[in-house]
Amino acid sequence: MRIHGRVQAEGNVVELRGEREARMGRQSFEELFLDQHDRLYRALYFITWSRHDAEELMQDAFLKLWERWDSIGTFEDPVGWLFRVSLNGFRMRARRARVAARRLVPMTSPRDPFEDVNIREDVRRMLRSLPHRQRAALVLTEIFDYSSEQAAQILGIQPTTVRVLASQGRAALRTT
């Protein structure tokens, strides 16, 4: 589907032509710019819906073309190259904006306090199902982050016994 004729955007009426406006043959940079800048701007405006972004993308594309003007003879279609560079610039900006937004706004769901209550209750129920010594070893080493030596002093047993009891408790919890 092609758009031809007059189109109104943000209060401005622009003329869109269906035929290519590019002249055949070698043009100077100034001639190419004068021939294509309005057309490229209009196309970019309808892609970005922003005058500022369209103008900036157009200027960046023409600047890149100017920098490569000496090798432009190797380009089959300099106008197509302008459009491609502009659209690539638009995609890169959109991608950078999405990445920045993800960094600024973490995509975590809000914690439900009722779910926290349910989780705590499940943990209590699971711990109550363990024998007293396994439960004590797990609580001291996993929840309160004591070393096995510190937990052994608290429980009055050997550090290796604390490690064995904690390991047995973890295994029992995995099976429930």
Buried (B, 14 or more C-beta within 10 A) or exposed (E): EEEEEEEEEEEEEBEBEEEEEBEEEEBEEEEBBEBBBEBBBBBBBBBBEEBEBBBBBBBBBBEBBEEBEEEBEEEEEBBEBBBEBBBEBBEEBEEEEEEEEEEEEEEEEEEEEEEEEEEEEEEEEBBEEBEEBBBBBBBBBBEEEBEBEBBBEEBEBEBEBBBBBBBBBBEBBEEE
